[in-house]
């Protein structure tokens, strides 16, 4: 018998991201993903690899993968995000749902997004997180975009000088990973992995991937916003480091190096904290563990929340149970 909403054991977003032993992401392609006890298995022509499901933060499924119902079940139980992606982890297609039961951060995000003043305030906060040496106060959206573009160009040039990798500009043809040189391939691979990680954290917190503050018009606008917070600090420098080591197997080497860097810098926990800092007003009380419980309420007058599952047809604030 399937469990009801209220009977499911609740896991918090922190349980997804706080465990130091978790891998930020695992990329699989051309294999069958199945389950063996509490591990997932990846079977291909070379044999079977066991991966403890509780150690995975995000599972990226590339071309040629088949995944069983039991594998998805154990991944869902442990809070791992699952994303279906294209070759080399490039191009996001779909993902599974996260385990967050609370709408608190989603509602805070919607309030900040819908108000033009707070919408711009959050965009400025994002710029400040990326470039703490600059003060974006008073900058318009267009000026923020101009400043961001200049800083990214400066980052490319600085990393090229640091590593000795020739830089001829950002070149990437969608759907053709090998069209760019080694450093462009590494930048693309790093960016796509960061999008998957950001998507996992955004959804685990119950936020909307679509309600972005800098990006707009796309189902992953907020995911792109969050991933870009770490572009010039982690993604671009790491891509140049990988390209400086050679041109062979750039995509897989970038993924491995990025996974190690994310673990070293505790980026998943930092990402959770940054999202909360961006969306929650400074005067708001901190979210407590109990705030993520699987609780459904009804909205009444004066922003009051009343119990779900009760018939309110009457003069009193309570009534018969609906079911």
C-alpha positions in Angstrom: 0.0 0.0 0.0 1.4 3.4 -0.9 1.9 6.0 1.8 -0.1 9.2 2.0 1.5 12.6 1.9 1.4 13.0 5.6 2.9 9.6 6.3 6.0 9.9 4.2 9.2 10.3 6.3 10.4 13.9 5.8 13.9 14.7 4.7 15.3 18.2 4.9 17.3 20.0 2.1 20.2 20.0 4.5 20.2 16.2 4.5 20.8 16.4 0.8 23.7 18.9 0.9 25.3 18.7 4.4 26.8 15.3 4.2 30.5 15.8 3.5 30.9 12.3 2.0 28.4 13.0 -0.9 29.7 13.3 -4.4 28.5 16.5 -6.0 27.6 14.7 -9.2 28.1 11.4 -11.0 27.9 11.2 -14.8 27.0 7.9 -16.5 26.5 7.1 -20.1 25.9 4.0 -22.3 24.9 1.7 -19.4 22.0 0.3 -17.5 21.3 1.8 -14.1 19.7 -0.6 -11.6 19.5 -1.2 -7.9 21.3 -3.6 -5.6 20.1 -3.1 -2.0 20.8 0.5 -1.1 23.3 1.0 -4.0 22.7 1.8 -7.6 24.6 -0.3 -10.2 25.9 0.8 -13.6 26.2 -2.1 -15.9 28.0 -1.9 -19.3 30.1 -4.2 -21.5 33.0 -3.9 -19.1 31.1 -5.1 -16.0 29.0 -3.7 -13.2 29.9 -0.8 -10.9 28.2 -0.3 -7.5 27.7 3.2 -6.2 26.1 3.8 -2.8 23.0 5.9 -3.5 23.4 7.9 -0.3 26.8 9.2 -1.5 25.3 10.9 -4.6 24.2 14.5 -4.7 23.3 14.6 -8.5 23.1 11.8 -11.0 23.7 13.0 -14.6 22.3 10.4 -17.1 23.9 10.8 -20.5 23.2 9.2 -23.9 22.6 5.4 -24.0 21.5 5.1 -20.4 18.6 3.0 -19.2 17.3 3.4 -15.6 15.0 1.0 -13.8 12.1 1.8 -11.6 13.9 0.4 -8.5 17.0 2.5 -9.2 14.8 5.7 -9.3 13.1 4.6 -6.1 16.3 4.3 -4.1 17.6 7.6 -5.5 14.4 9.3 -4.5 14.6 7.9 -1.0 18.1 9.2 -0.5 17.3 12.7 -1.9 19.6 12.4 -4.9 18.6 14.6 -7.9 18.5 12.9 -11.3 19.1 14.9 -14.5 18.9 13.6 -18.0 21.6 15.3 -20.1 23.2 15.1 -23.5 26.7 14.0 -24.6 29.5 15.0 -22.3 26.9 16.3 -19.8 26.0 19.1 -22.2 22.3 20.1 -22.7 19.8 19.5 -20.0 16.7 17.6 -20.9 14.7 16.7 -17.7 15.0 15.9 -14.0 13.2 14.2 -11.2 11.5 16.0 -8.3 13.2 16.8 -5.1 12.2 15.9 -1.6 11.5 19.3 -0.1 8.0 19.4 1.4 7.9 23.1 2.4 6.9 26.0 0.2 8.5 28.6 2.5 11.4 29.5 0.2 9.3 29.2 -2.9 6.9 31.8 -1.5 9.8 34.0 -0.5 11.2 33.7 -4.0 7.9 34.6 -5.6 7.5 37.7 -3.4 11.0 38.9 -4.2 10.5 38.2 -7.9 7.1 39.8 -8.3 8.1 43.1 -6.7 10.2 45.2 -9.1 12.1 46.9 -6.3 13.0 43.6 -4.5 13.6 41.9 -7.8 16.4 44.4 -8.6 17.7 44.2 -5.0 18.2 40.4 -5.4 20.0 41.0 -8.7 22.3 43.4 -7.0 23.0 41.0 -4.2 23.9 38.3 -6.7 26.4 40.7 -8.3 27.8 41.5 -4.9 28.3 37.8 -4.2 30.2 37.3 -7.4 32.3 40.5 -7.2 32.6 41.5 -3.5 35.1 44.2 -4.4 32.5 46.2 -6.2 29.4 48.0 -4.8 26.4 47.6 -7.2 24.1 49.9 -5.2 22.2 52.2 -7.5 23.1 50.3 -10.7 20.3 49.7 -13.2 19.8 46.3 -14.7 21.5 47.3 -17.9 24.6 48.6 -16.0 24.7 45.4 -14.0 24.8 43.3 -17.2 27.5 45.6 -18.6 29.6 45.3 -15.4 29.1 41.5 -15.4 30.2 41.1 -19.0 33.3 43.2 -18.4 34.3 41.2 -15.3 33.8 37.9 -17.2 36.0 39.0 -20.1 38.6 40.2 -17.6 38.5 36.7 -15.9 39.1 34.9 -19.2 42.1 37.1 -20.0 43.5 36.7 -16.5 43.2 33.0 -16.5 44.8 32.8 -20.0 47.8 34.8 -18.7 48.0 32.6 -15.5 47.9 29.3 -17.3 49.5 30.2 -20.6 46.5 28.8 -22.6 45.8 30.8 -25.7 42.4 32.6 -25.6 40.6 33.6 -28.7 37.2 34.2 -27.3 34.2 32.2 -26.1 33.1 29.9 -28.9 30.5 27.2 -28.5 28.1 25.8 -31.1 25.0 24.2 -29.4 25.0 20.5 -30.0 28.6 20.4 -31.2 30.8 20.0 -28.2 34.0 19.4 -30.2 33.6 22.5 -32.3 35.6 24.6 -29.8 39.2 24.4 -28.8 40.2 22.6 -25.6 39.6 25.5 -23.2 36.2 26.2 -24.7 35.2 22.6 -24.3 36.4 22.7 -20.7 34.4 25.8 -20.0 31.3 24.2 -21.6 31.7 21.0 -19.6 32.2 22.9 -16.3 29.2 25.2 -17.0 26.8 22.3 -17.8 27.9 20.4 -14.6 27.4 23.5 -12.6 23.9 23.9 -14.0 23.0 20.4 -12.9 24.4 21.0 -9.4 22.6 24.3 -9.1 19.3 22.7 -10.3 19.7 20.0 -7.6 20.1 22.5 -4.8 17.4 24.9 -6.1 14.8 22.1 -6.3 15.9 20.5 -3.1 15.1 23.8 -1.3 11.6 23.9 -2.9 12.4 27.0 -5.0 11.2 27.5 -8.6 13.9 26.9 -11.2 12.1 29.3 -13.6 11.8 32.5 -11.5 15.1 34.1 -12.2 16.3 37.6 -11.2 19.0 38.1 -13.9 18.0 35.4 -16.4 14.4 35.3 -17.6 12.1 33.6 -20.1 13.4 30.0 -19.5 12.3 27.2 -17.3 15.8 27.2 -15.7 16.3 30.9 -15.3 17.0 30.8 -11.5 19.2 27.8 -11.9 21.3 29.8 -14.4 21.4 32.7 -11.9 22.7 30.5 -9.1 25.3 28.6 -11.3 26.7 31.9 -12.5 27.5 32.9 -8.9 30.5 30.6 -9.0 31.5 31.0 -12.7 34.5 33.3 -12.3 35.6 31.8 -9.0 35.5 28.1 -9.7 34.2 27.2 -13.2 36.4 29.4 -15.5 39.7 29.0 -13.6 39.3 25.2 -13.4 38.5 25.0 -17.1 41.8 26.8 -17.9 43.7 24.5 -15.5 42.3 21.4 -17.3 43.0 22.8 -20.8 46.6 23.6 -19.7 47.2 19.9 -19.0 46.4 18.8 -22.6 43.7 18.6 -25.2 42.8 14.9 -24.8 39.6 13.8 -23.0 38.8 17.4 -21.9 35.2 16.7 -21.0 35.7 13.9 -18.5 38.8 15.4 -17.0 36.9 18.7 -16.4 34.0 16.8 -14.7 36.4 14.9 -12.4 38.4 18.0 -11.5 35.2 20.0 -10.9 33.8 17.3 -8.6 37.0 17.4 -6.5 36.9 21.2 -6.4 33.3 21.3 -5.2 34.1 18.8 -2.4 37.1 20.8 -1.4 35.2 24.1 -1.2 32.0 22.7 0.3 30.2 24.4 -2.5 26.8 22.6 -2.0 26.4 23.9 1.6 27.6 27.3 0.4 25.0 27.3 -2.4 22.2 26.5 0.1 23.3 29.4 2.3 23.6 31.8 -0.6 20.1 31.0 -1.9 18.6 31.6 1.6 20.5 34.8 2.0 19.3 36.0 -1.4 15.6 35.2 -0.9 14.9 35.7 2.7 14.7 39.2 4.2 17.4 40.0 6.7 14.8 40.6 9.3 13.2 37.2 8.7 13.7 34.5 11.3 16.0 31.7 10.3 14.4 28.6 8.9 14.4 25.8 11.5 14.5 22.1 10.9 10.8 21.8 11.6 10.0 24.3 8.9 10.5 21.7 6.3 7.9 19.2 7.6 5.3 17.7 5.3 2.5 20.1 6.4 -0.4 21.4 4.3 -2.4 24.4 5.5 -5.2 26.5 4.1 -5.0 30.3 3.7 -7.6 32.3 5.6 -8.1 36.1 6.1 -5.4 38.4 7.3 -2.6 36.1 6.1 -3.6 33.4 8.7 -3.0 29.8 8.1 -5.6 27.2 9.3 -5.5 23.4 9.4 -6.0 21.4 6.2 -8.5 18.6 6.1 -11.3 20.4 8.0 -14.6 21.7 6.8 -15.0 25.4 7.7 -18.6 25.8 6.7 -19.9 27.4 9.9 -19.5 30.3 12.3 -16.5 28.7 14.1 -12.9 28.3 13.0 -13.2 24.6 13.0 -15.5 22.0 11.6 -16.0 18.4 10.6 -13.1 16.5 9.0 -13.4 16.4 5.2 -12.5 12.7 4.9 
